[in-house]
Amino acid sequence: MINLNKAEVISELKTNKYLNVFIVASPILAIITRMIIDNLNLDKENILIISLRDTSLEILPFNFLDIKPGNFDSYFEKIFFDSPTGRKIQNHTEKYNKQFILYCGWAYREVNWLLRSPKCAGHIYIEEGQGSFFNYIPYSRNKMSIIDRIKFNIRNRENPNDGEGFFYRDDALLYIGMSKSAYPKIDKTKKYLIDNLNGIKKYYEPKLLGITDVGLTCSASRLPTYNDWEIMMQKLIKLLPEGSFIKSHPSFTCSAKVFDKFKLIFDNINNKNIKLLHSNINLELEMLFEKKNIIGPQSSLHIYALAFGSTYQKINLF
């Protein structure tokens, strides 16, 4: 399919002869995945959702595989250039006995692993927050040096600055998004814009009506100690009104052990009856039903808050 033009790729996808594998690792990916499914009128039996990072699948009632990383996965990845998660996904796709199309945010470890499968007919990038608006130029996987491959394998990314590094492979079929300014360095013949956002409101039941103030934490990777976690939460709570909500970064909810420690610290300093958002709440979708006032660090949510008519106050939390 790599030699097909945009119209031919779209036409081929609509034949419904492929398994469509969507890797959903964020709320905005869940939204655009639903938009793609409706736009292409994909058959339910030809859809497989891969859930990563505890992302809610409320608007995606299809066959799914919920992936939880193993305790030793990172060691296998870095030492043996392996991808336990990619292996699990590939094994699951084998059950369908058909070629598949992979939809993803960018070319990370699991994506590169799955693209080696003889049953993978190609991959498509989906708009996913800030990275989709950077000046990344597609790279050739086959032309990466040994040193770059080693660096990429250790970090699972090698994107030091806007426009630099290895983000999108040059063998993608399409780049799909809902924002006209997404993919600034991608040839327009490869970009496919969808605009059926309001159509997916029917799949979601808003849970924050009447709650307008929401705070966002930063990533746990920015905070090396538990004391740093507490300082970060104190800053956020100080700026939020009584009875508001806080959305914790997925790095705090990736495991029960990490979240239990996060919640213990939060409960000890919460003096404003502030609540934590449950993972089944899609804040981006909530903004389609009611304007929100969001406070938090630099985040892709800033882009969508403004696009959806809400406000976003950037603050320094680390």
N, C-alpha and C positions, 0 to 999 in steps of 0.2 A: 504493500500500500504506500510505501514511502515515495513512489514516483507519481502518485495521484495528485491532482490539484485540489484546492479547497472544496470546490463544489463536488468533485468526485469522491473525496473522503467522506463528506457529509452524506452523500447518497449511499455510499457503502455502509456507513454506520446504521442508516435507517433500514437496511435490509434485515436487521435483527438476526444475522447468522453468527454473530460473535458473542462471546461472554464479555460483558462490560464490567471491568473490575475497577472500582473507585476506592482509592485510599483516602479516608476521611480522618484528618488529624486536627481539625479546628472547626469552630462553628461556621465560619465563612465558607469553608470547603463543603460543609453539609448543605448550606444554602445553594451554592452554585451547582453542586451535584444534582440537587433536586431540579434546578432550573434546566440543566442539560437533559436529564431524563425526560422531562416534559417536552422540551423543545424538540428533541429527536424522536419522541414517542417510542421509547425503548420498551420492549416487552419485559414484564416483571420477572419471568423465568430466566432472562438473560442478564440479570443484574446481580452483582455480588459487591457488597459494601464491606470494606476492611476498616474496622474501627480502631483508631489509635488514640492514645492520650485521653481516654475517658470522655470522648466527644459524644454528645447526645445524638441519637438517631431517630428522634421522634418523627421528623418529617421524611424519614427514609425507611418505610416499613417493607423492606425487601430482605432477601437472604443476606446474612452478614456473618462475618468472622471477627470476633473480638480478640485482639492480640494483646497479651500481657508479656512484657519481656522477662526472661528468666534471670535468675541471680548471677549466672556466669556468662550471659550472652555477650556482654561487652568484651570479655577476655577472648572468647572465640573470634569475635569480629576483628579485634586488633591484632591478634597473634596469627590467626589462620586466614585472614581476609575472607571470613565467612559472614553469613547473614542468617542467623537462626530465624528471625522474623520473616525474611524473604523466603526461606525454605518452607516455613509453615504455610505461607500464602500460596506458594507454588504447588505444594502437595494438595492443598484444598482445591485449587483450580483444576487439577488433574481429574477430579471426580466428575467434571462436566463434559470431559471428552470432546472439547472443541477449542478452536483458537480464541484467544482473548485480546481485548484492547485494554491497556492500562491507563488510568487517569490519575494524575498526581500533581502536587504543587511544584515540585522541582526534582532534580536528579540526585536524590540521596541514596544511601547504601542499599536499602530494600528495593528501590526502583531499578538500580543498575543490576541487581541480582536477578530480578524478574525479567528484565529485558534479554537475559541470556537464554531464556526458555525457548525451545523450538516452537512452542505453541503460542508465543506472544507475537501478534500480528502488527504491533506498533504501540506507541504511547502518545498521550495527549496531555499537555500541561493545562492546569486549571488555575485561575486567578486565586492567589492566596496571600492576601495582606501586603505588607511592605515590600517583600521581595519582588512581587509582580510589577512594581512601579520603578524598580532600579534599572540601571542601564546595562544589564547583563547581555552579553553577546554569546550566542550558542557556541559550544566548543565540540571538538571531535574527541570522543572517548578513545579512539584508536591512536590518537596522536599525543596523548598524555605521556609525559616522561615518567620513568620509574620513581623518581623523587616525588613528583606530584601525586602519583598513585599512592605512595606510602603515606604522605601527608594527609591526603583525602581519607584514606582508610582509618587513620588514627583519630581524626577529628570528625569524620562523617560530613565534612564540608570544608571547603577551601575558598572562602569568599571574603578576603580581607577588607575590601572597600567596594563602594558602589561601582558596578561595572567590571570588577575584577574577579577572577577565580572561575570556578566550575559550578554553574548553577543549572543551566539548560543545555541538554545535549542537542547536537545539530541534526539528529535523525528523528526528531519529533514530527508527528503527523500534523498537529494543530496546536494553537494556543487559544484557549477559550476563556473569556471573561465577560463581565458585565460593565466594566469601567472603560471608557474610551481612552483614558490615559495609561492603561495597563500595557505592559510589554513595549516600552518606548523604542527599543532597539531591534524589535522583531519585524521582519518584512510583513507588510499588510496582507500579502497573499496567503500568509500562514495564520492570520488572526481571525477568529470567529467571535463576533459580539452577540450576546444574548440579552434580551431586555424584558423577560417575563417575571421580574422580581415580585410584583404585587400578586401575581397568580399563585404564589406558594403560601400566601397568608392563610389559605383555606386548610392547610395541613398542620397548622400550629395553633395551639391554645395559649394565649398570653397569660403569664403568671405574675406579672409585676404591675398590673394596672393600678394606678394611684401611687406607685413608688417611683419617684423621679430621680433620686440621687443614688448613684452607684460609684463605688471606688474600686480601682483595680490595683492589685499588688504587682510588684515586679517579679522577675524570674528568681527562683531560689539560687540559681547559679551566680547571681550578682551579690549574694549575701553568704559569705563563708561560715559564719557562726550563728548559733541560735540567738545570741544577743543582737546580732544584726537583723534577724527576723523581727525581734521585738521592737527595735527602733523603727524599722520600716512600717510596722503595723501602727505604732503610736503616731507617726506622722500622718498616716492615712486617716485614722480615726479622728484625730484632731480637726481635720478639714471637713469631715462629714457631719451632717445634721443627725439629730436623734432619730432612731428607727430606720435608718437607711440600710443599704446592702453593700457587701464587699464580694467581688469576684476574685477568687484566688487563681493565680497562674497555674496552668496544668502541671508544672514541676512540683507543686505542693500537693497535688492530688494523685500523682502517678503511682503511689503505693500507700497502703494503709498505715504503715509505720511512719512515713513522712507526714501524712495528713494528720495523724493523731498528735504528733508533736506540734504541728502548726496550730491545730485547734486548741490545744492546751495553752499555748502562749496567748492565742487570741482571746480565749475565754477569761484569762487572768487579767487582761488589760482593757477589756471591752466595758466601758462605763457609759455607753450611749444606747444600749439595746440594739446594737447593729447586728445584722444577721449575715451569714455566709450564703451566697447563691448556690443552690443545688446544681449538679452537673447537667440536669435535664433542662435547665433554663438557657435558651439561646439569646444572649443579650442583643445581638444584631437584629434578630427577628422581633424582639420586644420593641425595638426602636421603630419598627414599621407600624406599630399600633399606638405608640405614645412617645412623645419627645422625652428624652432622658438627659440628665446633667451628669456627665461622667468625669471623674477625677482619677488621674493615674499617670504612670510614666509613659515614655515614648512607646507607642504600640500601634499595630495595624488597625486596631479598633478606632483610632483617631480618624483614619481615612473614611471609615464607614459611618461613624457618628455624624460627621459633617455631611456626607452624602445622603444620609437618611433623615436629616433635619434636626439632629440632636446637637448638644454642645459637648466639647471635650476640653478640660483644663489639664494641661501638662504640668506635672510636678516631678521633682527629683527625689527618688526614694532610696538611692544607694550612692 
